Amino acid sequence: MPYISESIRLQGLQDRRRKLTDGQKKEIKEMYATGNWSLSKLGKEFGVSKKTILLIVNPVSADKAKKYCKENWREFQPTKEQRTKATREHRRYKQSLYLSGQLVREE
């Protein structure tokens, strides 16, 4: 029987794959545009890698990275066991958020 929480979308940083909120991304772009901040300094300030900052401030690099992943997606595929384990962990995480009241179903 599926969890109730499966059909509910995660918001913001509830999705553990996300490292930064949209507001933080906007702030990073503004800070970098001043010229007073390097990629490394911004990475340390926000607790992410230099590469993550680069992909935010430079859309050409982001497009290049997306293109590479699209062309080489087979290299990044997990095994069936890894995928099953990740799916189970994700469902349990969402269910725990739902039961604690942090994840609410919109009706």
GROMACS elastic network, one bead per residue, 0.5 to 0.9 nm:
[ bonds ]
;  ai    aj funct       b0    kb
    2     5     6  0.84301   500
    2     6     6  0.71632   500
    3     6     6  0.56134   500
    3     7     6  0.84121   500
    3    91     6  0.74540   500
    3    92     6  0.85449   500
    3    94     6  0.87777   500
    3    95     6  0.66949   500
    4     7     6  0.67499   500
    4     8     6  0.79236   500
    4    95     6  0.75191   500
    4    98     6  0.82809   500
    4   105     6  0.89262   500
    5     8     6  0.52903   500
    5     9     6  0.82941   500
    5    91     6  0.77853   500
    5    94     6  0.60644   500
    5    95     6  0.55284   500
    5    96     6  0.89207   500
    5    97     6  0.84379   500
    5    98     6  0.61388   500
    5    99     6  0.88776   500
    5   103     6  0.78468   500
    5   104     6  0.85061   500
    5   105     6  0.77601   500
    6     9     6  0.78654   500
    6    91     6  0.67558   500
    6    94     6  0.72339   500
    6    95     6  0.77644   500
    7   105     6  0.83508   500
    8    94     6  0.85326   500
    8    98     6  0.89790   500
    8   103     6  0.76449   500
    8   104     6  0.75066   500
    8   105     6  0.59472   500
    8   106     6  0.79235   500
    9    15     6  0.88276   500
    9   103     6  0.84461   500
    9   105     6  0.85327   500
   10    13     6  0.80399   500
   10    14     6  0.56847   500
   10    15     6  0.55892   500
   10    94     6  0.79140   500
   10   103     6  0.72642   500
   11    14     6  0.56018   500
   11    15     6  0.65887   500
   11   103     6  0.82574   500
   12    15     6  0.62768   500
   12    16     6  0.89201   500
   12    18     6  0.75130   500
   12    20     6  0.83319   500
   12    21     6  0.61904   500
   12    22     6  0.81889   500
   13    16     6  0.61684   500
   13    17     6  0.80433   500
   13    18     6  0.59413   500
   13    19     6  0.70825   500
   13    20     6  0.72282   500
   13    21     6  0.67217   500
   14    17     6  0.86506   500
   14    18     6  0.81337   500
   14    94     6  0.87319   500
   14    97     6  0.85598   500
   14   102     6  0.89139   500
   14   103     6  0.87117   500
   15    18     6  0.58446   500
   15    19     6  0.88284   500
   16    19     6  0.73182   500
   18    21     6  0.74963   500
   19    47     6  0.85749   500
   19    48     6  0.73050   500
   20    23     6  0.80332   500
   20    24     6  0.59309   500
   20    25     6  0.65574   500
   20    46     6  0.81141   500
   20    48     6  0.85189   500
   21    24     6  0.51777   500
   21    25     6  0.63714   500
   21    26     6  0.87797   500
   22    25     6  0.50707   500
   22    26     6  0.63010   500
   22    27     6  0.86646   500
   23    26     6  0.51417   500
   23    27     6  0.62046   500
   23    28     6  0.86466   500
   24    28     6  0.61042   500
   24    29     6  0.86809   500
   24    46     6  0.82744   500
   25    28     6  0.50599   500
   25    29     6  0.63410   500
   25    30     6  0.87364   500
   25    53     6  0.85908   500
   25    56     6  0.67679   500
   25    57     6  0.85550   500
   26    29     6  0.52051   500
   26    30     6  0.63312   500
   26    31     6  0.86864   500
   26    56     6  0.88262   500
   27    30     6  0.51065   500
   27    31     6  0.60701   500
   27    32     6  0.85325   500
   28    31     6  0.51126   500
   28    32     6  0.60270   500
   28    33     6  0.84635   500
   28    42     6  0.71370   500
   28    46     6  0.86860   500
   28    53     6  0.76283   500
   28    56     6  0.77931   500
   28    57     6  0.75060   500
   29    32     6  0.52389   500
   29    33     6  0.60986   500
   29    34     6  0.89235   500
   29    53     6  0.87869   500
   29    56     6  0.71449   500
   29    57     6  0.55472   500
   30    33     6  0.51452   500
   30    34     6  0.66872   500
   31    34     6  0.55126   500
   31    35     6  0.74371   500
   31    36     6  0.73717   500
   31    37     6  0.64440   500
   31    42     6  0.82499   500
   32    35     6  0.56395   500
   32    36     6  0.69049   500
   32    37     6  0.54062   500
   32    38     6  0.69124   500
   32    39     6  0.77034   500
   32    42     6  0.78945   500
   32    57     6  0.73491   500
   33    36     6  0.80319   500
   33    37     6  0.82190   500
   33    57     6  0.85606   500
   34    37     6  0.72600   500
   35    38     6  0.75318   500
   37    40     6  0.81945   500
   37    41     6  0.61852   500
   37    42     6  0.64121   500
   38    41     6  0.52361   500
   38    42     6  0.62231   500
   38    43     6  0.85177   500
   39    42     6  0.52305   500
   39    43     6  0.60700   500
   39    44     6  0.87188   500
   39    49     6  0.86455   500
   39    50     6  0.54501   500
   39    51     6  0.80567   500
   39    52     6  0.89941   500
   39    53     6  0.60705   500
   39    54     6  0.66487   500
   39    57     6  0.89985   500
   40    43     6  0.50037   500
   40    44     6  0.62732   500
   40    45     6  0.85814   500
   40    49     6  0.76083   500
   40    50     6  0.52551   500
   40    51     6  0.88943   500
   40    53     6  0.82001   500
   41    44     6  0.51892   500
   41    45     6  0.60843   500
   41    46     6  0.87022   500
   41    50     6  0.83216   500
   42    46     6  0.61710   500
   42    47     6  0.82263   500
   42    48     6  0.82302   500
   42    49     6  0.87683   500
   42    50     6  0.76069   500
   42    53     6  0.70283   500
   43    46     6  0.54085   500
   43    47     6  0.56611   500
   43    49     6  0.51811   500
   43    50     6  0.51727   500
   43    51     6  0.83451   500
   43    52     6  0.76289   500
   43    53     6  0.62026   500
   44    47     6  0.50063   500
   44    48     6  0.64749   500
   44    49     6  0.74947   500
   44    50     6  0.82007   500
   45    48     6  0.80294   500
   46    49     6  0.87575   500
   48    51     6  0.83105   500
   48    52     6  0.64572   500
   48    53     6  0.74403   500
   49    52     6  0.52429   500
   49    53     6  0.66646   500
   49    54     6  0.87941   500
   50    53     6  0.51873   500
   50    54     6  0.62191   500
   50    55     6  0.87703   500
   51    55     6  0.62348   500
   51    56     6  0.87092   500
   52    55     6  0.52260   500
   52    56     6  0.64588   500
   52    57     6  0.89453   500
   53    56     6  0.51090   500
   53    57     6  0.62719   500
   53    58     6  0.83847   500
   54    57     6  0.53312   500
   54    58     6  0.56639   500
   54    59     6  0.84552   500
   54    61     6  0.71976   500
   54    62     6  0.78957   500
   55    58     6  0.54454   500
   55    59     6  0.63886   500
   55    60     6  0.81372   500
   55    61     6  0.58010   500
   55    63     6  0.85019   500
   55    65     6  0.82897   500
   56    59     6  0.67579   500
   56    61     6  0.87416   500
   56    62     6  0.72765   500
   57    61     6  0.87722   500
   57    62     6  0.87715   500
   58    61     6  0.55533   500
   58    62     6  0.65587   500
   58    63     6  0.89313   500
   59    63     6  0.60993   500
   59    64     6  0.85271   500
   60    63     6  0.51632   500
   60    64     6  0.61931   500
   60    65     6  0.86858   500
   61    65     6  0.61593   500
   61    66     6  0.86150   500
   62    65     6  0.51432   500
   62    66     6  0.61928   500
   62    67     6  0.85761   500
   63    66     6  0.50933   500
   63    67     6  0.60808   500
   63    68     6  0.85919   500
   64    67     6  0.51106   500
   64    68     6  0.62116   500
   64    69     6  0.87423   500
   65    68     6  0.50970   500
   65    69     6  0.62721   500
   65    70     6  0.85876   500
   66    69     6  0.51788   500
   66    70     6  0.61033   500
   66    71     6  0.86530   500
   67    70     6  0.50439   500
   67    71     6  0.61880   500
   67    72     6  0.85710   500
   68    71     6  0.51999   500
   68    72     6  0.60269   500
   68    73     6  0.81291   500
   69    72     6  0.51272   500
   69    73     6  0.53227   500
   69    74     6  0.88664   500
   69    75     6  0.87825   500
   69    76     6  0.80646   500
   70    73     6  0.54212   500
   70    74     6  0.89735   500
   71    74     6  0.83684   500
   72    75     6  0.58590   500
   72    76     6  0.74528   500
   73    76     6  0.53870   500
   73    77     6  0.66795   500
   74    77     6  0.53845   500
   74    78     6  0.89889   500
   75    78     6  0.86351   500
   77    83     6  0.88150   500
   78    81     6  0.79711   500
   78    82     6  0.57967   500
   78    83     6  0.60013   500
   79    82     6  0.51842   500
   79    83     6  0.61807   500
   79    84     6  0.86015   500
   80    83     6  0.51291   500
   80    84     6  0.61168   500
   80    85     6  0.86118   500
   81    84     6  0.51077   500
   81    85     6  0.61378   500
   81    86     6  0.85734   500
   82    85     6  0.51673   500
   82    86     6  0.61233   500
   82    87     6  0.85780   500
   83    86     6  0.51419   500
   83    87     6  0.61011   500
   83    88     6  0.86409   500
   84    87     6  0.51494   500
   84    88     6  0.62344   500
   84    89     6  0.86636   500
   85    88     6  0.52373   500
   85    89     6  0.62133   500
   85    90     6  0.85916   500
   86    89     6  0.51527   500
   86    90     6  0.60570   500
   86    91     6  0.86023   500
   87    90     6  0.51042   500
   87    91     6  0.61595   500
   87    92     6  0.86257   500
   88    91     6  0.51828   500
   88    92     6  0.62034   500
   88    93     6  0.85701   500
   89    92     6  0.51714   500
   89    93     6  0.61077   500
   89    94     6  0.86883   500
   90    93     6  0.50422   500
   90    94     6  0.62236   500
   90    95     6  0.85493   500
   91    94     6  0.51853   500
   91    95     6  0.60855   500
   91    96     6  0.86061   500
   92    96     6  0.61212   500
   92    97     6  0.86533   500
   93    96     6  0.51651   500
   93    97     6  0.63587   500
   93    98     6  0.86784   500
   94    97     6  0.50789   500
   94    98     6  0.61478   500
   94    99     6  0.86562   500
   94   103     6  0.76477   500
   95    99     6  0.60975   500
   95   100     6  0.85419   500
   95   103     6  0.85142   500
   96    99     6  0.51339   500
   96   100     6  0.61130   500
   96   101     6  0.86141   500
   96   102     6  0.86792   500
   96   103     6  0.87812   500
   97   100     6  0.52134   500
   97   101     6  0.62763   500
   97   102     6  0.51570   500
   97   103     6  0.53703   500
   97   104     6  0.87548   500
   98   101     6  0.52224   500
   98   102     6  0.58802   500
   98   104     6  0.65117   500
   98   105     6  0.84977   500
   99   102     6  0.76824   500
   99   103     6  0.78616   500
  100   103     6  0.76916   500
  101   104     6  0.65435   500
